[in-house]
Amino acid sequence: MKKEFVKEAVYDKSKVYTEKDFLNAYGISQNDLARIIPPSEQIGKEKATLIMLVRNRELNDALKSMRAMEDRFNRKFRYPWTFLNDEPFTEDFINYTSGMASGKTSYGLINKDQWSIPHHIDQEKVKANMEKMVSKNVIYAGSMSYRHMCRYNSGFFYRHPLLADYKWYWRVEPGVEYFCDVDYDVFEYMRAHDKVYGFVMSMYEYLVTIETLWDSTKEFIRTHPQYLASDNSLDFFVDNHPPTQSGEKEITGNYNLCHFWSNFEIASLDFWRSQAYQDYFSYLDSLGGFFYERWGDAPIHSLAVGLFLPKTKIHHFGDIGYRHPPYSRCPQDVGSHQSGRCFCSRKDHFDDDGYSCLPRWWNVAGQSVGAGIKQMD
């Protein structure tokens, strides 16, 4: 019944729906709580959505990101938006975001079990470790909500019922900017070119936040060698190390801390739903590193796609200009600027920053200017 409701229910903007309304009328669980806006006709042909994890107080930043995304990409394709929150969305949030979107919008509530400290976690140890990190001035060291967000993005967002019918997503965060027109369907490009994960920027992680993540990953591979892909991206994560070869059953070397910055992701939901990734996340979650340290979803996503997939399944969108404070990137080819496709400063370019790992990626995977510059073949 719930799938039919999600597709067919008419949302009445004059009424504020509560969880009780949904439960009484449709027998829908808390996980399925959502407000469904009558959709505009979708132009893009893929089963894809733009997804934003956001809070009501971030409405202005959400609208800023949406305006840029709609202007640069989505007004051409009208892909639906999916908003997720650990609290019910306000009527203002729904009204303004649904007005900004060119496609359908849906609003989901996060399951409390997925946004709380698991029972097996030693909370006294968490508190002590957080205090140590705060004393070292580690960013977000004292934030429990940040830890919940990283854990949710690592292991739960793709399980939300609102995403059940989708195969692809573009992660959009509040307060970001997009500097270039994207005139092709990125989801179609990913499917047609057999890609699984797409990124824009890559950088180093803070070691103090993931001190045991690499050793934990090596241990997981030792017990699950079947998930290790041949010709993977191990040479991106470990300096002067070749990719995994057929028949190898473990990973060696020291992690150089490079990862794909996951606030921008265009990726396959089916990869996160795979047995390999589900087992990996469950193992990591059992160790408590999201709370005892401050494991982020960026290195976890990166290690998973980099080790469980051949390198050819990962795509760098070199044609997309993007800013997530404090970093920006801007396509460097002259044509993108002379044509008016992009408006950004080519000098404000994180790719060449000393903290960027993109030169390492180019070294092991080759450099691509992007599909918007080199047209889809």
N, C-alpha and C positions, 0 to 999 in steps of 0.2 A: 504493500500500500504506500509506503513512504516514497518510493521512487516516482510513483504516479503523482503524488502530491507535489514533490519538488518540481516536476515538469509542468504541471497543469494548474496549480493553485494561483489564484489572482490575489495579488497583494493590495490591500486597501490602505492607502497612505493616511487616511483619517483615523485609523485605529492603531494603537500601540499594542503589539502582540506580546504576550508573555509566554514563558515556558509552559505554564499550566494550560493556556489556550491550546497549544499544540498537542499536549498530552491528552487532554480531554477530547479534542475533536478528531485526532488522527492516530493516537497511540504512539506518537513518535518520541523516542528517547532523548535525553539531554544532548547526546552527540549530534542528533539530527536537527536541533533547534536552528532555524534559519528563517530569514525573511526574504521572500522571493519577489523580485520586481518583474513585471511583464517584459519580456525581452524584445529588443530591436532585432531585426533579422540579421543573422550572422552572415558575413561575406566570406571570411576565411573557411576553408574546408576541413581543417584538422580538428580533432577532439582535444581542444586546448583551452587554457584559462590563464588570465593574469591573476596572480595571487598576492595578497598583502596581509601580513600579520600586523595588526595595528590596534591602538587604543583610541577611545573616544576623544581624549584630550589632544590627540595628534591629528585632528581633522584638517587643520590648515596645511600641515605638511603632507597629509595624504592627498589633498586636492592639488597641491603643487606638483606632486609626482604624477597624478592622474592627468593633469592638464598637459604636461610634457609628453607623457606616453600617448595620449589620444592624438595630440597634434603631430607627433613624429611618426607614429606607427598605427595605432589602433583604429583611428577614424577610417582607415582604408579597409580594415578587416572585421571590425566589430566583434572581436573576441570577448567573451564574458569575463567579468571580474568576480573574484571570490575573496571576501574579506573574513578574516578570522580574529577572534578576540577572546580573552579569558573572562570578560564580563559582557553582558548584553549590550548591543549597540543602541545608542540613543536615536530618537526620531530625527534629530538634526543631522547626525552622521549619515543615516540612511537617505534622507531627503537630498542632502548636498552631493553625496557621492553617486547616487543613482542619477541625479541630474547631470553630473559631469561625464558619466560613462556613455559610450556609444552603443554598447551591447548590454546584455543581461547582467544584473548584479545579484549576488546572493551573499547572505550574511550568516556566519556560523559561530556557534559558541564552542569553545574548547572544553573538552572533558576535564573535570577537576583532577582526576587521577593522573592526567598527563601534564598538569601544571602544578605539581606539588612534590614534596620530598618523599620518595618511596620509603616504605617501612623498614627496609634493610639498611638504611643509611644511619650512621652514628652522628646525630645532630651536634653533640658536643665536639666531636672531631671537626665537623664542618665549621662550627663557630670559631674554634681555635685556629684552623687553617686560614679562614677568611681574615682574621685579625692579623696573622702574619703577613698575608698578601697586602693588606691595607698599609701596614707599616713599611712595605717596600714600594708603595705608591703605584701598584699595579692597576691598570685601568679596569674599572668595573669590579674591583676586588671585593668590595663590600656589598655588591648588589645581588640579592637572591633572585629578583625578577629576571635579571640578565641570564643567570644560570638556568632558570626555567625556560627562557626563550631558546637558549642554545640547545637544551635537551629536546624541546619540542620540535625545533627545526631539524634536529638530527634524526629523530625517530618516530615522530607522530603526525606531522602535518599531512603527509601523503595518505594517511589512514582516515582522514576526516570524510564522512559520508558525502559531503558536497563535492569531493574530488573523485568519487567512485567511477564516474562515467568518462573521465578525462584520461588522456595518455600523455599530454605535454603540459608544461606550465612555464611561465615567465615570472620569476620572483621580482616583485617591485616593493621597495621600501619607502616609507614616508620621508619626504625631504630630499629626494634625489633629483637629478637633472639628466635629460637626454639632449645631446647637442646636434644630432644628425637625423635627417629623414631616413627612415627605413622603408623602402618602397617594395620590398619583397616580403613574402610570408616566411618568417623565421622558423615557424613550426614545420611548414612544408619542406623548407631547406633541410632541417634536421632529419626528417623522415626520409626524404629522397636521397640524401647523402649518407644514410646509415650512421648518423651521429647519435650519441646518447646524452652528452653533457656539453654545454656551452658556457663560456666565461668571458669576461672582459679584462679584469685586472688580476694580477697575482703578486703575492708579497710574502714576507716572512712572518711567522707567528711568534708571539712572546713565549720563550722557553718556560718561564716560570708558571705559565697557565696550563701547560701540557707536559709536565715533566715525565710522566709515566705513559703517555699515550703511545709513543713509538714502540716501547718494549711490550706494551699490552697488545699492539697490533701484530708484532712479530710472534707473540705467543699464540694469538688467534690463528695466524697462518700456519703455525706448526701443527695445530690440531685440526685445521680445515684446509689442507693444501690443495684440495680440489677447486677452491675458489680463486686461486692465483692464476692470472691470465698470462699467456705467453706474449712477448713483445709489449709489455705494459709500460708504465711510466716510472718504474723504479729508478731509472737513471735521472729523472727529474728530482726525485726526493733524496737521493743519495749521490753525492758528488763522486765522479769517476767510477761509477758502477754501471754495468750494462743492464738493459731490461731483462726481465725474467725470461729464461729460455724454456722450451718445452721439456717437461719432466722434472723441473726444479720444484722443490716442496717447501722452501723457506726463503725468507728475506734476511739479508745481512747488511751491515754497515750502519752508519749514524745518520739520522734524519737531519737534513739541512734546514728544516722548518718552513720550506716553501709550500704554499697552498694557493688554491684558487679562491679569490675573495667572493664569498657566497652571497653577499647582499645583491649581487647580480647573478642570476642563474637562468638559463633556458635549457630545460632538461626533460628527460623521460621519467614520468612517474613510475613506469614499470620497473625501472632499475631499482628504485628504493623499495618497491614491493617484492623484489626478488628474494629468494631464499638466502642467497649469499649476503645481501645487505641486512636482511632481517636478523640473521644469525650474528653478524658483526655488531650491529647495534645492541642486541640483547646482551651479548658478552660484555661490551663496553659499559652498558648501563648497570650490569651486575657489579662492576668494580667500583662504581661511585665517583668516578673522576669528574663528572659534571659538577659535583658539589665539593668534594675534597680538594680538587684543584679548580680549574675553571675552563674545562674543555669546551671548545667552540665547535659549532657545526661546520665552519669552514675547513679546518684541517681534517675533520672526520669525513665530510663529503669528499674532500680531495683525495685522501688516502684510499677511500673505497673505490672511487671511479679510476684512480690512478693505478691501483693494484689488481682490481677485479675485471678490468676492461683492457683490451688492446689500445694502444695510444691513438690509433686512427679513429676511435670512437669519440674522442674529445676534440672540441672545436673552439678556437679562439675567434671571437667576433671582432676582428680588427677594424671593421668598418663602422662600429658603433662608438659614438662619443658619449661619455658618461661621467657624472660626478656624484660621488657619495663622500660627504665631508669626512676627512680633510683632503681627499685625493680626487684628481681628475685625470681623464685621458682624452686625447683628441687625435683622430686620424691624421696621419702625416702627409698623405698624398695631396698634391696641389689640386687635382681635379675635384675632390670633395668640397673644396673651399671656393674655387672659382665658379663652380656650378651653383653655389648656394645651398648644396645639400647639407653642409655642416656650418655651424657658427660657433667657433670656440678658438681659443688661442693655442696654436701649435707649440708654444713655449711652455704652456701649463700642461705638462705631459708626464704622467707618472711612469710610463713604460721605461723611461730612461733614468728614473730615480734610483739611487743606490739601494733603496729598500725594496725595489721591484724585483720579482723573480721572473718576469717575462723574458728577459734575455736568456735565462737558463732554459725556459720552455722552447724558445726559438732554436736554441742550440741542439735540443734533442728531438724536436718535432718539426722543425722548419718554420719559417715565418710566413704568415698569411695576411694579406691586406684586408681580406673579408669579402663576403659574397656580394655586398652592395657596391664594391669597387670592381671586383672580378665577377662578372655576372654569372648567375646560376647556369650550369651547363647541363 
